[in-house]
Amino acid sequence: MKSWNRVLAAAILIVVVLVATAFAQDQSAQSEQAVPASALITKAVQAIGYQVGAGGSKVDLQGTDLMPQASGEAKVEIKSKGSTANVEVNVKGLKSPTTLGSEFLTYVVWVVTPDGRTGNTGELLLNKDGDGKLKATTPAQTFSLIVTAEPYYVVGKPSEMVVLQSQARKDTNGKIFPISEYKLMKRGQYQKLGNPLALSLDPKIPLEVYEARNAVEVAKSRSADKYAPEIFSKAEGSLQMTERDLASKADMKTVMSNARQTVQFAEDARSLSVQRQEAERIAQEKAAAAAQAKSEAEAKAAEEAAEAKRVADDEAAAAKQKADAELAEQKRKADAEIAAKEEARLAAEREKQQLRAKLLEQFNRVLPTTDTPRGLVVNMGDVLFDTGKSDLRTQAQVALAKLSGIVLNYPSLRLAIAGYTDSTGGAEFNQTLSEKRADGVRSYLVSQGLDASSLTAQGFGMNDPVADNKTAEGRQKNRRVEIVISGEVIGTEIGK
């Protein structure tokens, strides 16, 4: 193990020595509001549903293109219904993670569930031969196992550096489930300077110290010192205490314990920083949408005022002509007044149609919207909710925040929220799910400032399908939440 640490220390020297300079130069590029979609990639894998009470079941761990020589196996056992799954992982032939990049210091074992969620089950430490073991538990009973190279062990999302992944054997007890996709962090999110000088460090420095230094710098690169200072200061203080203990040659167990504490503080600060930056971004986008809608409404009001003044001037001129005209002229003016009223009615209708078209365009920038006899129908697809749940995903919250910013400028609008499901599952479950999703959307819109009395919510379960429930594509279209926007101010369907 000491020999392996020496190799590791030499490989990461320049990261430790020059990390402050690297982050100062790269601060503008790294200060992201949250991890964008461009920072993630997706990967598909198979999951296994393990049988309860069937004893231990083994799966192979196969090396990927990153480390084809690596191998291993995992034993999974679920003793009784409702209990956690016990996992024993044994691997062989793994090279030092720094061979994949000086930013990678350790390996982590992950559980991947069929809905794409990933869970960190623990750090996989290797001996000098590249062999390692890990015992862990997970509440999941259907999952796949992967091993990734990471900059430190307390990470919330796996990196794209997958070196091992599970594969069922012929004698594996369990049912195979496809995992359509799960998210992996691109290596560029952690990548720093290389090690061009190939300097060496004190081989007595534990790996945990390097992980602590790495974790603090990663948190700082995500602006944790600005957005989560209360936790980031603890990480910095814990790192200073670790460095002091290391310099004073304190007990190595104490040094390693403080280093692991530093990693946890740093990861908590990084995670909180990302959350707060995302909330800030949503608030800014909502304010921008509201400002744009307000500007357009003010311009429309000025246009209407000018039109009203023109009509008033015409009526005044007609009144003066009436006083000077004979009976025939009076009849002509009466006919003109009738024509003027009809023109005003048509103008008002045109204004409603123009406003309706403008709102249709604005809503379509946020979510798919169609014009129907019922009103403007905004469609929230099933992908904006977690599978089988009513919780709004971040993408849905952003869209609803933008939509509310537009609607706030037109208080007379009425919103009817309707939830629908496909025909999969029981009628009672689908009815409840559709109601919860509709109520969830209504509650979020109220939280964004809309008048609760102008919003209604109702669930229709598997009723009123818009596509054939016999196909996956049709079922996905049927799993939706519709927001029907109507009101006298926008009149009837465009073209009617």
C-alpha atoms as one frame of an Amber mdcrd trajectory, in Angstrom:
protein
   0.000   0.000   0.000   2.863   2.413   0.867   4.467   1.684  -2.525   1.220
   2.479  -4.309   0.894   5.717  -2.340   4.363   6.769  -3.497   3.360   6.308
  -7.138   0.118   8.198  -6.497   1.922  11.059  -4.755   4.360  11.540  -7.656
   1.495  11.571 -10.162  -0.504  14.337  -8.454   2.275  16.673  -7.285   1.644
  19.558  -9.660  -2.093  19.489  -8.796  -1.231  20.088  -5.115   1.622  22.597
  -5.643   0.015  24.731  -8.383  -3.715  24.229  -7.685  -4.198  27.759  -6.303
  -2.680  29.288  -9.453  -4.724  27.017 -11.709  -8.010  27.987 -10.095  -7.161
  31.706 -10.087  -6.570  31.553 -13.849  -9.629  29.438 -14.555 -12.078  31.058
 -12.113 -14.264  32.748 -14.749 -14.721  29.511 -16.678 -15.437  27.460 -13.555
 -17.890  29.791 -11.754 -21.050  28.160 -13.117 -24.498  28.875 -11.732 -25.184
  25.104 -11.549 -23.964  21.993 -13.325 -25.392  22.439 -16.868 -26.624  19.632
 -19.061 -23.469  20.051 -21.144 -21.452  18.931 -18.106 -23.214  15.549 -18.033
 -23.350  12.516 -20.286 -25.721   9.549 -20.255 -24.987   5.839 -20.271 -27.152
   2.729 -20.490 -26.731  -0.446 -18.424 -28.705  -3.463 -17.227 -30.072  -3.855
 -13.701 -30.851  -7.094 -11.843 -33.860  -7.611  -9.579 -32.467  -9.883  -6.846
 -34.694 -12.519  -5.237 -35.492 -12.082  -1.549 -34.411 -14.964   0.661 -32.721
 -16.850  -2.187 -29.275 -16.662  -0.605 -26.281 -14.911  -2.078 -26.252 -14.336
  -5.815 -23.096 -13.438  -7.734 -22.527 -11.203 -10.747 -19.351 -10.517 -12.690
 -17.649  -7.129 -12.757 -16.242  -6.615 -16.235 -13.523  -4.117 -17.114 -14.418
  -1.351 -19.562 -12.294   0.065 -22.356 -10.611   2.289 -19.768  -9.244  -0.769
 -17.904  -9.922  -3.945 -19.888  -7.504  -5.964 -17.732  -9.563  -5.331 -14.557
 -12.105  -7.864 -13.346 -14.047  -8.847 -10.274 -17.267 -10.146  -8.864 -19.996
  -9.003  -6.475 -22.134 -11.072  -4.131 -25.610  -9.725  -3.367 -27.948 -11.101
  -0.691 -31.372  -9.897   0.497 -32.319 -11.966   3.543 -35.958 -10.943   3.969
 -38.640  -8.764   2.418 -38.133  -5.089   3.170 -34.549  -5.530   4.341 -31.515
  -3.910   2.762 -29.352  -5.702   0.217 -25.890  -6.744   1.409 -23.211  -6.261
  -1.265 -19.674  -7.691  -1.204 -17.385  -6.440  -3.971 -14.027  -8.016  -4.887
 -11.897  -6.609  -7.725  -8.547  -7.474  -9.289  -6.104  -5.848 -11.660  -7.133
  -2.204 -11.237  -4.390   0.300 -11.960  -3.884   3.432  -9.876  -6.722   5.888
 -10.658  -4.125   8.562 -11.448  -3.292   6.668 -14.646  -6.631   8.013 -15.931
  -5.719  11.595 -15.010  -3.943  13.340 -12.157  -7.300  14.672 -10.926  -8.520
  11.147 -10.069  -7.337   9.863  -6.687  -9.644   6.993  -5.707 -12.352   4.551
  -6.814 -16.018   4.565  -5.731 -18.613   1.773  -6.028 -22.081   2.914  -7.193
 -25.568   1.394  -7.223 -27.654   2.340 -10.313 -31.449   1.761 -10.119 -33.776
   1.189 -13.116 -35.062   4.778 -12.969 -31.518   6.098 -13.448 -30.753   7.103
  -9.854 -27.190   6.552  -8.618 -26.036   5.957  -5.062 -22.507   6.149  -3.619
 -21.965   2.966  -1.573 -18.380   3.622  -0.537 -14.717   3.985  -1.429 -12.824
   1.035  -2.937  -9.243   0.995  -1.635  -6.600  -1.057  -3.461  -3.476  -2.856
  -2.361  -0.207  -2.667  -4.300  -1.413  -5.389  -6.714  -4.549  -3.439  -7.672
  -6.892  -5.715  -5.693  -9.622  -4.394  -3.408 -12.705  -5.328  -1.399 -15.779
  -3.462  -0.182 -18.787  -4.483   1.905 -21.824  -2.203   1.700 -25.620  -2.137
   1.937 -28.297  -0.506  -0.181 -32.085  -0.157   0.237 -32.513  -0.916  -3.457
 -33.419  -4.455  -4.493 -33.100  -3.941  -8.255 -29.866  -2.347  -9.378 -26.628
  -2.480 -11.342 -23.117  -1.943  -9.959 -20.433   0.270 -11.469 -16.971   1.378
 -10.301 -15.700   4.859 -11.244 -12.525   6.869 -10.738 -13.197   9.997  -8.677
 -11.288  13.020  -7.315 -12.412  12.103  -3.778 -14.716   9.534  -2.247 -17.654
  11.733  -1.112 -19.097  12.647  -4.516 -22.799  12.891  -5.289 -22.719  11.874
  -8.958 -20.432   9.355 -10.696 -17.824  10.555 -13.166 -17.720   9.271 -16.732
 -14.558   7.297 -15.872 -16.348   3.927 -15.477 -13.746   1.158 -15.105 -15.971
  -1.787 -14.076 -19.650  -2.610 -14.500 -21.746  -5.581 -13.419 -22.854  -8.339
 -15.798 -25.249 -11.145 -14.902 -24.004 -14.733 -14.988 -25.978 -17.705 -16.203
 -26.502 -18.795 -12.588 -27.405 -15.327 -11.250 -30.711 -15.427  -9.347 -32.710
 -12.438 -10.529 -34.625 -10.751 -13.324 -32.879  -8.505 -15.852 -34.195  -4.926
 -16.199 -32.962  -2.360 -18.750 -31.803   0.997 -17.410 -32.554   3.430 -20.213
 -30.055   6.025 -19.032 -28.272   7.478 -16.028 -26.169  10.593 -15.654 -22.363
  10.749 -15.442 -20.185  13.785 -14.734 -17.793  14.662 -17.560 -14.153  14.426
 -16.559 -13.650  18.057 -17.535 -15.590  19.038 -14.408 -12.651  17.822 -12.320
  -9.730  18.117 -14.740  -6.877  20.389 -13.600  -3.208  20.799 -14.429  -1.182
  17.745 -15.289   2.215  16.872 -13.776   4.785  18.071 -16.337   7.635  18.323
 -13.818   7.122  14.799 -12.460   8.140  15.892  -8.970   7.767  13.540  -6.018
   6.085  14.073  -2.647   6.723  12.646   0.803   5.529   9.012   0.482   4.355
   9.111   4.104   1.518  11.499   3.239  -1.776   9.484   3.251  -4.016   9.386
   0.206  -6.824  10.909   2.297  -4.856  14.181   2.591  -4.663  14.534  -1.197
  -8.389  13.818  -1.473  -9.078  16.517   1.121  -6.977  19.087  -0.754  -8.665
  18.107  -4.022 -12.184  18.288  -2.528 -11.625  21.802  -1.099 -10.343  23.105
  -4.442 -13.234  21.507  -6.369 -15.706  23.159  -3.956 -13.934  26.495  -4.385
 -14.081  26.160  -8.174 -17.874  25.871  -7.854 -17.899  29.192  -5.911 -18.691
  27.509  -2.585 -16.752  30.284  -0.811 -19.389  32.719  -2.143 -22.606  30.675
  -2.143 -22.019  28.342   0.838 -19.470  30.176   3.026 -20.868  28.790   6.281
 -19.917  25.231   5.256 -16.920  26.040   3.070 -15.228  27.821   6.002 -15.539
  24.590   7.984 -13.895  22.693   5.113 -11.009  25.175   5.001 -10.617  25.064
   8.781 -10.666  21.267   8.789  -8.032  21.190   6.013  -5.802  23.585   7.975
  -6.126  21.339  11.026  -5.214  18.314   8.866  -2.139  20.099   7.486  -1.053
  21.147  11.008  -1.399  17.579  12.304   0.531  16.280   9.291   3.321  18.823
   9.776   3.551  18.073  13.520   3.703  14.330  12.786   0.540  13.600  14.758
  -0.988  10.122  14.828  -1.809   9.106  11.245  -5.265   7.900  12.262  -6.024
  11.424  13.461  -4.664  12.922  10.232  -6.735  10.559   8.086  -9.873  11.149
  10.186  -9.534  14.933   9.854  -8.884  14.577   6.128 -12.074  12.543   5.623
 -14.002  15.131   7.645 -12.593  17.807   5.315 -13.787  15.881   2.251 -17.323
  15.665   3.666 -17.457  19.387   4.515 -16.104  20.293   1.070 -18.600  18.105
  -0.793 -21.495  19.486   1.313 -20.335  23.041   0.490 -20.042  22.230  -3.242
 -23.506  20.645  -3.327 -25.153  23.547  -1.451 -23.387  26.055  -3.707 -24.787
  24.370  -6.826 -28.317  24.378  -5.338 -28.173  28.051  -4.403 -26.775  29.069
  -7.785 -29.587  27.188  -9.499 -32.179  28.976  -7.339 -30.573  32.311  -8.197
 -30.663  31.486 -11.923 -34.373  30.573 -11.755 -35.192  33.836  -9.957 -33.303
  35.858 -12.562 -35.049  34.134 -15.460 -38.440  34.693 -13.827 -37.698  38.397
 -13.330 -36.543  38.721 -16.949 -39.706  37.024 -18.246 -41.894  39.251 -16.082
 -40.074  42.399 -17.232 -40.456  41.449 -20.891 -44.165  40.704 -20.491 -44.680
  43.985 -18.620 -42.929  45.947 -21.355 -45.084  44.356 -24.040 -48.237  45.024
 -21.986 -47.324  48.698 -21.541 -46.695  49.085 -25.271 -50.069  47.509 -26.001
 -51.782  49.851 -23.506 -50.240  52.884 -25.205 -51.441  51.631 -28.567 -54.958
  51.143 -27.203 -54.969  54.649 -25.677 -53.988  56.168 -29.013 -56.736  54.227
 -30.752 -59.292  55.338 -28.156 -58.289  58.994 -28.628 -58.648  58.678 -32.373
 -62.150  57.225 -32.003 -63.084  59.995 -29.565 -61.882  62.667 -31.992 -63.908
  61.111 -34.796 -67.045  61.084 -32.626 -66.524  64.754 -31.675 -66.224  65.729
 -35.331 -69.336  63.744 -36.162 -71.237  65.456 -33.324 -70.331  68.923 -34.655
 -71.445  67.921 -38.148 -74.763  66.676 -36.705 -75.493  70.109 -35.186 -75.003
  71.853 -38.542 -76.673  69.242 -40.748 -80.228  68.875 -41.930 -82.400  65.812
 -41.427 -80.677  63.961 -44.241 -77.305  64.725 -42.665 -78.645  63.480 -39.317
 -79.572  60.186 -40.969 -76.106  59.979 -42.505 -74.508  60.550 -39.099 -76.717
  57.920 -37.526 -75.542  55.454 -40.149 -71.940  56.544 -39.511 -72.369  55.982
 -35.743 -73.633  52.470 -36.399 -70.632  51.811 -38.630 -68.282  53.308 -36.006
 -69.660  51.037 -33.289 -69.246  48.013 -35.500 -65.688  49.101 -36.281 -65.004
  49.525 -32.562 -66.411  46.071 -31.889 -64.273  44.573 -34.622 -61.231  46.521
 -33.392 -61.786  45.200 -29.873 -62.075  41.692 -31.238 -58.900  42.169 -33.260
 -57.114  43.395 -30.159 -58.216  40.282 -28.289 -57.047  38.123 -31.182 -53.697
  39.945 -31.276 -53.236  39.556 -27.509 -54.229  35.893 -27.747 -51.673  35.338
 -30.531 -48.996  37.158 -28.556 -49.698  35.079 -25.405 -49.666  31.919 -27.536
 -46.197  32.880 -28.792 -44.971  33.750 -25.259 -46.257  30.508 -23.719 -44.760
  28.454 -26.557 -41.346  29.833 -25.631 -41.803  28.143 -22.245 -43.881  24.968
 -22.915 -45.730  23.497 -25.927 -49.016  25.476 -26.277 -51.960  25.124 -28.670
 -54.989  27.336 -29.357 -58.289  25.505 -28.812 -61.957  26.452 -28.300 -61.375
  25.887 -24.563 -58.514  28.427 -24.486 -54.729  28.316 -24.777 -53.704  24.786
 -23.705 -50.210  24.523 -22.202 -48.973  20.906 -22.178 -46.595  19.657 -19.458
 -45.337  16.251 -20.527 -44.635  13.361 -18.148 -40.848  13.955 -18.388 -41.234
  17.005 -16.121 -42.194  14.727 -13.211 -40.299  11.910 -11.523 -41.607   8.536
 -12.698 -44.808   7.596 -10.880 -44.559  10.691  -8.657 -46.069  14.159  -8.442
 -42.841  15.996  -7.545 -41.965  18.733 -10.025 -38.517  18.432 -11.512 -36.271
  21.493 -11.665 -36.968  21.875 -15.383 -40.728  21.998 -14.634 -40.263  24.573
 -11.859 -38.238  26.815 -14.197 -40.918  26.591 -16.895 -43.790  27.288 -14.449
 -41.871  30.218 -12.960 -41.548  31.751 -16.451 -45.219  31.069 -17.222 -46.347
  32.713 -13.962 -44.215  35.770 -14.751 -46.222  36.215 -17.966 -49.675  35.528
 -16.457 -49.127  38.034 -13.610 -49.459  40.836 -16.174 -53.042  39.771 -17.031
 -55.006  39.386 -13.743 -58.280  38.560 -15.512 -56.895  35.312 -17.002 -58.244
  32.041 -15.599 -56.164  28.826 -15.413 -57.715  25.346 -15.294 -55.142  22.654
 -14.495 -55.955  19.072 -15.549 -53.888  15.965 -14.823 -54.003  12.804 -17.015
 -52.281   9.407 -16.989 -51.988   6.487 -19.384 -53.891   3.241 -18.932 -51.009
   1.437 -17.225 -51.757   0.475 -13.603 -54.957   0.632 -11.598 -57.647   3.252
 -12.074 -57.517   4.371  -8.431 -53.732   4.863  -8.474 -53.865   6.761 -11.787
 -56.719   8.960 -10.553 -54.800   9.838  -7.376 -51.550  10.475  -9.298 -53.305
  12.754 -11.796 -54.918  14.727  -8.948 -51.627  15.096  -7.086 -49.811  16.293
 -10.207 -52.538  18.826 -11.005 -52.596  20.033  -7.374 -48.770  20.211  -7.351
 -48.756  22.478 -10.415 -51.503  24.676  -8.900 -49.645  24.999  -5.580 -46.409
  25.955  -7.323 -48.162  28.624  -9.443 -49.774  30.073  -6.302 -46.317  30.156
  -4.682 -45.148  32.218  -7.654 -47.719  34.947  -6.925 -50.801  33.924  -8.956
 -54.236  34.503  -7.365 -55.436  31.168  -5.971 -59.047  32.079  -6.851 -58.125
  32.223 -10.546 -56.709  28.649 -10.564 -58.522  25.309 -10.486 -57.007  21.824
 -10.452 -58.614  18.489 -11.305 -57.360  14.978 -12.022 -58.926  12.842 -14.777
 -56.802   9.704 -14.391 -56.675   7.629 -17.555 -59.677   9.417 -19.151 -59.513
  11.535 -22.331 -56.394   9.971 -23.922 -54.860  11.956 -26.780 -53.017   8.962
 -28.256 -53.167   5.165 -28.464 -52.305   3.578 -25.088 -51.113   0.430 -26.912
 -47.776   2.043 -27.801 -45.050   3.484 -25.566 -45.131   6.727 -27.547 -48.873
   6.995 -27.133 -48.730   6.298 -23.405 -46.081   8.985 -22.940 -48.328  11.528
 -24.704 -51.250  10.537 -22.464 -49.157  11.111 -19.268 -49.501  14.889 -19.110
 -50.711  17.928 -17.224 -52.658  20.513 -19.243 -53.067  24.148 -18.195 -56.066
  25.694 -19.980 -55.729  29.510 -20.008 -58.878  31.501 -20.841 -60.582  34.823
 -20.112 -62.569  37.614 -21.715 -59.375  39.578 -22.319 -58.191  37.070 -24.979
 -61.579  36.339 -26.559 -62.152  33.198 -28.649 -59.915  30.864 -30.643 -57.776
  32.631 -33.246 -59.507  32.612 -36.646 -62.981  31.975 -35.166
